[in-house]
Amino acid sequence: MAGQLFAQALPAVMEFTSPRAWAFSLIGIHEYLRRLSGDRQVHQAREALTARLMELFDKAAQPDWPWFEGELTYDNAKLAHALILSGSASGQQKVFERGLKALRWLVEVQTSENGHFRPVGSNGFYLRGGERANFDQQPIEVQATVSACLEGYRATSDSWWYEQAQRAFDWFLGWNDLGLEVCSSKTGGCRDALHVDRVNGNQGAESTLSFLLSLAEMRLAQNMLTSFKEPIAIEQ
């Protein structure tokens, strides 16, 4: 059933005009092709969407602003994540390196002078050459960064990427501008934002899912690290 729904949705994907919709579609396509790698139509869709993101980057990027758009808005890391994933899976080194370059720059932009994660705020975002908004900080930005950095780590085995994922995840736990926990140890939920003076009182679905997805991905990555360190038992 999932395969049938995927096939029905794919033509609509090609009509999307949002770069983030392209990126999310590429991430979904990657998972599909892990199971059904011989689907030529889906391979073609991946190539087309990847080309769109690459063209977008080429038009917008500047030496001091290696990014897909002239501003940082929301769910930013997904754009780089999609190129890392697609480039690695398809063997397109240029695509892969472009994704890593963009993500590395984004990580640097979102690291505070004290070393903690500071996502671009939704109260104005960050226009190139303008003043960056530091608040309100959204959990979805953290989740996107965690996921993208972990993909960078899996693709390169460079521990720096794992460290950046951990740094971003720690935002939920209080290593942020206000030193306040954004996730709730009592409910398992997550506050909707970090404001300039407090955490948001609401615990909405998007925020809670952002935290739980990040937690699940970090635990999987930690398990992978542990398995590499443990000796492999060989049966005689």
Beta strands, then each sheet from edge to edge (+ up, - down):
strand 1: 71-72
strand 2: 126-127
sheet 1: 1+ 2-
end
